[in-house]
Amino acid sequence: MSRELHKGNSIDMQDNSQLKKAQLLDRGQWANKVEFLLAVAGTLVGLGNLWRFPYLCYKNGGGAFLVPYVLFLLSCGIPMFLLETAMGQYTSQGCITCWRHFCPLFEGIGYATQVVIAYAAVSYIVIQAWAFFYLFSSFSVEVPWASCRNFWNTETCAEFGKTNTSSNWTANATTPATEFWELYPVVYFTATFPYLMLVVLLARGLTLPGAIDGITFYLYPDPKRLVDPQVWMDAGAQVLFSFGICQGSLTALGSYNQYNNDCYKDTFVLCLVNGASSFVAGFAIFSVLGFMSYEQGVPISEVAASGPGLAFIAYPRAMAMMPFPQLWSICFFVMVILLGADTQFVSLECLMTSVTDMFPTVFRRAYRRELLLLCLCTICFFLGLLLVTEGGLYFLQLFDHYVCSGSNLLLLSVFQSIAIGWIYGESL
């Protein structure tokens, strides 16, 4: 009797094992490691490095921001990156259903991460819209952010390098790049190529007069700013945000890995690439800011308005100083669009993975997954319309500050660490 029962249990275990294998095959896996690395690199090395890191660094005093950024990267970014990737690889589930294998009580963390990445998907598409607008504007005899001879320019616009010098710079004067950003795109319309463009912009920026002052501002911290808790909060948030932590993307992408994939090596390679990308982008931005400070005769901290538009002022300013600025502008904004597209694709894939794993019998059928994608894109489209109105920039900053803020991401990372390290880990 017991032998028959044991035999029956053995057959059931084999059936369950075969069923699990069939589900994994139906769910899909990466064909090779290169696909996984490129997919993760595509979502990590993106607008968070090129756009968000420089303006947060500028906002928080340059070098004063780098100190907590590096500390958070080593103590929080890399370990949490490994944790989330391993969670998906171990369970072969998205960021919501994977918690049913660890601590079902903490499944709410998975839902919270999906709220964050949904808002990020809506806001990032607007950054791409700005890049498209700049791209189309690059197809002109003279790029519009290089001169003050446009209908949106004001009387305070000053073209440096031609007739103006720092001696006649007034307190309310503005540059053509600033006015193009503030008075025309925002109000009315609002993995080798990216590195090549960054190197080109960096090389051009370093050759400009005053660039060394910008690099000094970037690298040397002001001790007074280090006591500001907001600097540490923004640095921690940027590490978590740019590394995709507490957004579900790492868990979703890791869930398509082979069970025995070496995620330790992947973690260090990808984190190194991501951190280096932000660091190089900072050099490119601050070398140009140093030049703008030199030509305007004002401190670097006052040379441009801190905010999401900083990158769309400094980068175009650098390209306007190059030979054939139209060509460089086209290449740069194509790069921005491609970087944003990678992040957008992964964000939507993360949302789709979570929903599909919650209801596999519904969405793993023919055309159901495609219909789900269409619904998600439609919802993001209508939510994004709010961000292209005249007040769209302010809504974007609200999204960025309250949804992707340090307090939210840091709180989620703390709960996630406690759940896996001290609750699930202690129960083993």
PLY file of the C-alpha trace (Angstrom):
ply
format ascii 1.0
element vertex 428
property float x
property float y
property float z
element edge 426
property int vertex1
property int vertex2
end_header
0.00 0.00 0.00
2.75 2.42 0.98
4.76 1.44 -2.11
1.77 2.23 -4.33
1.23 5.52 -2.51
4.89 6.41 -2.94
4.68 5.48 -6.59
1.59 7.63 -6.99
3.33 10.59 -5.32
6.33 10.10 -7.58
4.08 10.20 -10.63
2.39 13.37 -9.31
5.78 15.03 -8.77
6.82 14.16 -12.29
3.55 15.52 -13.63
4.01 18.75 -11.65
7.59 19.05 -12.87
6.49 18.56 -16.47
3.67 21.07 -15.98
6.12 23.65 -14.60
8.48 23.08 -17.52
5.58 23.51 -19.95
4.57 26.75 -18.26
8.14 28.08 -18.48
8.35 27.19 -22.14
5.04 28.89 -22.76
6.19 31.94 -20.81
9.43 32.18 -22.78
13.09 32.70 -21.88
16.06 34.65 -23.20
17.73 32.89 -26.11
21.17 33.80 -24.71
22.88 35.99 -22.14
23.57 38.76 -24.66
19.84 39.37 -25.11
19.40 39.78 -21.35
22.40 42.08 -20.97
21.32 44.30 -23.86
17.73 44.47 -22.58
18.82 45.49 -19.07
21.46 47.90 -20.40
18.80 49.43 -22.63
16.60 50.30 -19.68
19.44 51.33 -17.34
21.55 53.44 -19.68
18.91 55.91 -20.74
17.33 59.21 -19.88
18.02 58.67 -16.19
21.74 59.04 -16.95
21.60 61.58 -19.75
18.79 63.79 -18.45
17.92 63.19 -14.77
21.38 62.71 -13.25
22.88 66.01 -14.56
20.00 68.20 -13.42
19.87 66.62 -9.96
23.64 66.97 -9.69
23.44 70.64 -10.71
20.54 71.25 -8.35
22.43 69.80 -5.39
25.79 71.51 -5.80
27.71 69.33 -8.22
30.42 67.53 -6.26
28.30 67.58 -3.11
25.86 65.30 -4.93
28.55 62.83 -6.07
29.60 61.89 -2.53
26.26 60.46 -1.38
25.62 59.14 -4.91
28.72 56.93 -4.83
27.98 55.79 -1.27
24.41 54.83 -2.15
25.61 53.12 -5.34
27.99 50.83 -3.43
25.92 50.18 -0.32
22.43 50.07 -1.80
22.39 50.13 -5.59
24.52 47.06 -6.37
23.09 44.79 -3.60
19.49 45.69 -4.44
20.17 45.21 -8.15
21.41 41.69 -7.43
18.48 40.98 -5.13
15.77 41.95 -7.59
17.41 40.19 -10.52
17.82 37.03 -8.45
14.18 37.20 -7.30
12.93 37.06 -10.86
15.46 34.44 -11.94
14.67 32.18 -8.96
10.89 32.27 -9.30
10.45 32.85 -13.07
7.70 35.31 -12.14
7.06 39.04 -12.45
7.46 41.54 -9.64
4.00 40.88 -8.14
3.55 37.10 -8.28
7.18 36.45 -7.27
6.27 37.54 -3.73
3.95 34.54 -3.42
7.08 32.39 -3.35
8.75 34.48 -0.63
6.40 36.46 1.60
2.80 36.71 0.32
2.12 39.30 3.01
4.49 41.70 1.20
2.90 41.33 -2.22
1.82 44.96 -1.93
5.45 45.95 -2.62
5.03 44.49 -6.10
1.89 46.53 -6.72
3.64 49.70 -5.49
6.55 49.18 -7.89
4.11 48.90 -10.77
2.55 52.24 -9.84
6.02 53.82 -9.96
6.96 52.34 -13.32
3.55 53.21 -14.79
4.03 56.88 -13.93
7.60 56.72 -15.22
6.35 55.27 -18.52
3.92 58.16 -18.90
6.49 60.86 -18.07
9.36 59.42 -20.11
7.34 59.44 -23.30
7.07 63.22 -22.93
10.86 63.52 -22.79
10.93 61.63 -26.06
8.39 64.07 -27.49
10.73 66.93 -26.62
13.59 65.07 -28.32
11.45 64.56 -31.44
10.68 68.26 -31.50
14.35 69.17 -31.24
15.14 66.58 -33.93
12.67 68.10 -36.39
13.99 71.57 -35.56
17.51 70.41 -36.44
16.55 70.12 -40.13
17.07 73.83 -40.79
19.71 76.08 -42.26
20.51 77.38 -38.78
19.54 75.50 -35.63
16.97 77.70 -33.83
18.72 77.54 -30.44
21.88 79.14 -31.85
20.51 82.62 -32.58
18.19 85.30 -31.27
16.50 85.89 -34.65
13.37 83.84 -33.97
9.82 84.99 -33.29
9.84 83.65 -29.72
13.07 85.43 -28.68
12.87 88.39 -26.33
14.87 91.61 -26.10
17.05 90.11 -23.37
18.35 87.34 -25.65
22.13 87.55 -26.16
24.27 85.71 -28.70
27.68 85.20 -27.15
30.70 84.54 -29.30
29.49 87.09 -31.90
28.82 90.64 -30.78
28.32 90.21 -27.04
30.89 89.82 -24.30
30.60 89.16 -20.60
31.03 92.87 -19.90
27.57 93.71 -21.25
25.84 90.69 -19.77
22.92 91.85 -17.64
21.16 90.07 -14.82
18.04 89.36 -16.88
19.82 88.38 -20.11
19.24 84.90 -21.55
20.87 82.66 -24.14
19.22 81.44 -27.37
19.28 77.82 -26.11
17.47 78.84 -22.91
14.82 80.81 -24.77
14.27 77.99 -27.26
13.62 75.65 -24.35
11.50 77.96 -22.24
9.57 79.86 -24.91
9.06 77.34 -27.75
9.10 73.57 -27.15
7.79 73.50 -23.55
4.99 75.96 -23.98
3.76 75.03 -27.42
4.59 71.37 -27.86
5.90 70.18 -24.92
24.92 50.15 -27.11
27.62 52.14 -28.72
26.00 55.10 -30.42
24.98 56.88 -27.16
28.51 56.57 -25.83
29.97 57.88 -29.06
27.79 60.97 -28.82
28.69 61.49 -25.16
32.39 61.23 -25.97
32.00 63.73 -28.82
30.12 66.19 -26.62
32.62 65.70 -23.82
35.55 66.28 -26.15
33.95 69.47 -27.47
33.01 70.66 -24.01
36.52 70.19 -22.63
37.96 72.37 -25.39
35.73 75.34 -24.55
37.06 78.20 -22.40
35.90 77.95 -18.81
35.28 74.19 -19.01
37.76 73.51 -16.21
35.63 75.62 -13.84
32.60 73.49 -14.65
34.56 70.27 -14.06
35.82 71.67 -10.75
32.25 72.48 -9.69
31.27 68.94 -10.71
34.03 67.07 -8.87
34.79 69.09 -5.73
32.06 68.96 -3.08
30.94 71.90 -1.00
31.01 70.66 2.64
28.07 72.91 3.50
25.81 71.09 1.03
26.71 67.69 2.48
24.75 68.46 5.64
21.60 69.08 3.60
19.36 65.98 3.90
17.71 66.78 0.55
21.05 66.20 -1.22
21.26 62.71 0.29
17.62 62.02 -0.48
18.01 63.01 -4.13
21.22 60.97 -4.46
19.59 57.86 -3.04
16.55 58.31 -5.24
18.70 58.74 -8.35
20.64 55.54 -7.64
17.45 53.56 -7.17
15.71 55.21 -10.12
18.54 54.93 -12.65
19.28 51.33 -11.62
15.63 50.36 -12.05
15.33 49.31 -8.40
11.86 49.09 -6.84
10.29 49.50 -10.26
9.87 45.83 -11.13
11.87 45.93 -14.35
14.85 43.96 -13.02
12.61 41.23 -11.60
10.62 41.01 -14.83
13.73 40.82 -17.04
15.48 38.42 -14.67
12.46 36.11 -14.72
13.26 35.16 -18.31
16.78 33.99 -17.39
17.88 30.39 -17.07
17.67 29.19 -13.46
21.45 28.72 -13.19
22.44 31.99 -14.89
25.39 33.77 -13.23
23.54 36.88 -12.08
26.45 37.95 -9.84
28.67 38.72 -12.81
25.77 40.35 -14.67
25.11 42.64 -11.72
28.62 44.04 -11.49
28.98 44.51 -15.25
25.64 46.29 -15.65
26.06 48.44 -12.53
29.51 49.51 -13.70
28.16 50.46 -17.13
25.26 52.39 -15.63
27.33 54.31 -13.09
30.00 55.16 -15.66
27.36 56.45 -18.08
26.01 58.90 -15.52
29.52 60.02 -14.61
30.48 60.71 -18.24
27.19 62.52 -18.87
27.99 64.75 -15.90
31.36 65.69 -17.40
29.71 66.56 -20.71
27.06 68.76 -19.04
29.29 70.58 -16.57
32.03 71.36 -19.07
29.40 73.22 -21.11
28.02 74.91 -17.98
31.55 76.09 -17.19
31.77 77.63 -20.66
28.37 79.30 -20.26
29.52 80.69 -16.92
32.67 82.04 -18.59
30.85 83.81 -21.41
28.08 85.20 -19.20
30.30 86.24 -16.31
28.10 84.68 -13.62
28.70 81.82 -11.13
28.12 78.30 -12.42
25.33 77.78 -9.89
23.42 80.64 -11.55
24.21 80.01 -15.20
21.04 78.02 -15.95
17.73 77.23 -14.32
17.90 73.96 -12.43
15.24 71.51 -13.51
14.26 68.92 -16.12
15.12 71.33 -18.93
18.80 71.64 -18.02
19.96 68.91 -20.42
17.90 70.49 -23.21
19.80 73.74 -22.67
23.38 72.54 -22.13
23.55 69.82 -24.79
22.12 71.98 -27.61
24.44 74.81 -26.54
27.43 72.51 -27.00
26.26 71.29 -30.40
25.61 74.83 -31.60
29.34 75.51 -31.08
30.40 72.63 -33.34
30.99 72.61 -37.10
27.85 71.42 -38.91
25.60 71.79 -35.83
22.60 70.43 -37.74
24.34 67.07 -38.21
25.41 66.75 -34.59
21.98 67.84 -33.36
20.26 65.20 -35.49
22.60 62.48 -34.24
22.21 63.54 -30.61
18.43 63.69 -30.54
18.13 60.42 -32.45
20.25 58.98 -29.65
17.95 60.45 -27.00
14.91 58.99 -28.77
16.51 55.55 -28.99
17.53 55.64 -25.32
14.01 56.63 -24.31
12.50 53.95 -26.53
14.54 51.23 -24.81
13.34 52.36 -21.39
9.77 52.68 -22.64
9.75 49.17 -24.11
11.05 47.64 -20.88
8.57 49.60 -18.75
5.65 48.32 -20.78
7.10 44.80 -20.81
7.36 44.92 -17.02
3.70 45.90 -16.68
2.66 43.22 -19.17
4.73 40.55 -17.39
3.13 41.36 -14.04
-0.41 41.24 -15.37
0.22 38.12 -17.49
1.74 36.21 -14.57
-1.22 37.14 -12.38
-3.70 35.82 -14.96
-1.75 33.31 -17.07
-4.78 31.40 -18.31
-6.31 34.63 -19.65
-3.40 36.45 -21.29
-1.15 33.62 -22.49
-3.45 32.84 -25.35
-3.28 33.93 -28.96
-3.52 37.71 -29.39
-4.50 38.27 -25.73
-1.04 39.59 -24.86
-1.10 41.95 -27.85
-4.49 43.30 -26.79
-3.15 43.86 -23.28
-0.25 45.84 -24.73
-2.65 47.94 -26.80
-4.71 48.74 -23.69
-1.63 49.75 -21.69
-0.35 51.99 -24.51
-3.76 53.62 -24.85
-3.96 54.38 -21.14
-0.43 55.83 -21.14
-1.30 57.95 -24.17
-4.30 59.61 -22.54
-2.43 60.17 -19.28
0.48 61.65 -21.23
-1.78 64.26 -22.86
-1.81 66.05 -19.51
1.94 66.53 -19.75
1.95 68.23 -23.17
-0.32 71.10 -22.16
1.05 74.54 -21.36
1.46 73.50 -17.72
2.80 70.08 -18.65
6.30 70.73 -17.35
4.94 71.36 -13.88
2.91 68.14 -13.93
6.06 66.33 -15.04
7.97 67.72 -12.07
5.14 66.67 -9.76
5.33 63.12 -11.13
9.09 63.09 -10.78
9.09 64.54 -7.26
6.23 62.64 -5.62
6.12 59.31 -7.48
9.80 58.72 -8.24
10.99 60.57 -5.15
13.62 59.40 -2.70
11.12 58.83 0.08
9.01 56.43 -2.00
11.82 54.42 -3.55
13.90 54.30 -0.37
10.89 53.16 1.65
10.11 50.40 -0.85
13.74 49.26 -0.88
13.81 49.10 2.93
10.64 46.99 3.08
11.93 44.76 0.30
15.24 44.18 2.07
13.50 43.40 5.36
11.06 40.99 3.71
13.74 39.01 1.88
16.67 39.30 4.29
15.02 39.04 7.69
11.67 37.35 7.14
12.14 34.98 4.20
15.83 34.52 5.01
15.16 33.63 8.67
12.51 31.08 7.68
14.97 29.02 5.59
0 1
1 2
2 3
3 4
4 5
5 6
6 7
7 8
8 9
9 10
10 11
11 12
12 13
13 14
14 15
15 16
16 17
17 18
18 19
19 20
20 21
21 22
22 23
23 24
24 25
25 26
26 27
27 28
28 29
29 30
30 31
31 32
32 33
33 34
34 35
35 36
36 37
37 38
38 39
39 40
40 41
41 42
42 43
43 44
44 45
45 46
46 47
47 48
48 49
49 50
50 51
51 52
52 53
53 54
54 55
55 56
56 57
57 58
58 59
59 60
60 61
61 62
62 63
63 64
64 65
65 66
66 67
67 68
68 69
69 70
70 71
71 72
72 73
73 74
74 75
75 76
76 77
77 78
78 79
79 80
80 81
81 82
82 83
83 84
84 85
85 86
86 87
87 88
88 89
89 90
90 91
91 92
92 93
93 94
94 95
95 96
96 97
97 98
98 99
99 100
100 101
101 102
102 103
103 104
104 105
105 106
106 107
107 108
108 109
109 110
110 111
111 112
112 113
113 114
114 115
115 116
116 117
117 118
118 119
119 120
120 121
121 122
122 123
123 124
124 125
125 126
126 127
127 128
128 129
129 130
130 131
131 132
132 133
133 134
134 135
135 136
136 137
137 138
138 139
139 140
140 141
141 142
142 143
143 144
144 145
145 146
146 147
147 148
148 149
149 150
150 151
151 152
152 153
153 154
154 155
155 156
156 157
157 158
158 159
159 160
160 161
161 162
162 163
163 164
164 165
165 166
166 167
167 168
168 169
169 170
170 171
171 172
172 173
173 174
174 175
175 176
176 177
177 178
178 179
179 180
180 181
181 182
182 183
183 184
184 185
185 186
186 187
187 188
188 189
190 191
191 192
192 193
193 194
194 195
195 196
196 197
197 198
198 199
199 200
200 201
201 202
202 203
203 204
204 205
205 206
206 207
207 208
208 209
209 210
210 211
211 212
212 213
213 214
214 215
215 216
216 217
217 218
218 219
219 220
220 221
221 222
222 223
223 224
224 225
225 226
226 227
227 228
228 229
229 230
230 231
231 232
232 233
233 234
234 235
235 236
236 237
237 238
238 239
239 240
240 241
241 242
242 243
243 244
244 245
245 246
246 247
247 248
248 249
249 250
250 251
251 252
252 253
253 254
254 255
255 256
256 257
257 258
258 259
259 260
260 261
261 262
262 263
263 264
264 265
265 266
266 267
267 268
268 269
269 270
270 271
271 272
272 273
273 274
274 275
275 276
276 277
277 278
278 279
279 280
280 281
281 282
282 283
283 284
284 285
285 286
286 287
287 288
288 289
289 290
290 291
291 292
292 293
293 294
294 295
295 296
296 297
297 298
298 299
299 300
300 301
301 302
302 303
303 304
304 305
305 306
306 307
307 308
308 309
309 310
310 311
311 312
312 313
313 314
314 315
315 316
316 317
317 318
318 319
319 320
320 321
321 322
322 323
323 324
324 325
325 326
326 327
327 328
328 329
329 330
330 331
331 332
332 333
333 334
334 335
335 336
336 337
337 338
338 339
339 340
340 341
341 342
342 343
343 344
344 345
345 346
346 347
347 348
348 349
349 350
350 351
351 352
352 353
353 354
354 355
355 356
356 357
357 358
358 359
359 360
360 361
361 362
362 363
363 364
364 365
365 366
366 367
367 368
368 369
369 370
370 371
371 372
372 373
373 374
374 375
375 376
376 377
377 378
378 379
379 380
380 381
381 382
382 383
383 384
384 385
385 386
386 387
387 388
388 389
389 390
390 391
391 392
392 393
393 394
394 395
395 396
396 397
397 398
398 399
399 400
400 401
401 402
402 403
403 404
404 405
405 406
406 407
407 408
408 409
409 410
410 411
411 412
412 413
413 414
414 415
415 416
416 417
417 418
418 419
419 420
420 421
421 422
422 423
423 424
424 425
425 426
426 427
